Amino acid sequence: MTSPLSAVKPRRAPIGRRPGADPATTWVRQGEAPDASAKASIYTARLTIDVTPTLRGRIKVVAFRRGITAADMLRELLEREYPEDMA
């Protein structure tokens, strides 16, 4: 004799279609150059600094207005301030 519980099939959650790409990720990838992996290999050291949220916001706004990433803008700034022949 079978138990009444064994006759009940567990309900499975319906699987919907795969969600589209995250809009922010799509926007960021639009600005990537085709040789982004080659560019990444040039910059192998990571530098972390603490800034106020206000300064971070100003940096990101200026970079956006210039059409470049904040990282690229800051790299250019550091290269100008600390050229190789400075030593």
Secondary structure, 3 states (H helix, E strand, C coil): CCCCCCCCCCCCCCCCCCCCCCHHHHHHHHCCCCCHHHHHHHCCCCCCCCCCHHHHHHHHHHHHHHCCCHHHHHHHHHHHHCCHHHC
